[in-house]
C-alpha cells in the first residue's frame, strides 16, 4: 500500500469515527481525530475530502466511491448445465 493510499484510508477511518459518534465531519474534526491517532496526512487531501463530505452521509459517500471503482468488464457468473444420459443397453 502506498503512502497516499494509507493517508486516504486514515482520513476515511477518521470520517467514519466522527460520523459514528454523530459529530460533524469537517477539516478541523478530521484533523483532531488524525492527530489523536498520531497520523499525519497531506493537508490538501484532507481539505478536499472535508469539502467533498460537507453535508453528505459518510457511509453513502464512501459507498458510492467504492461502487464506482468496481470492474464493469466482469462477465456474469453462470452455472454450467450438466446432462446425464442413461447408459446404452
Secondary structure as UniProt FT lines:
FT   HELIX           3..21
FT   HELIX           27..36
FT   TURN            37..38
FT   HELIX           43..53
FT   TURN            54..55
FT   HELIX           58..68
//
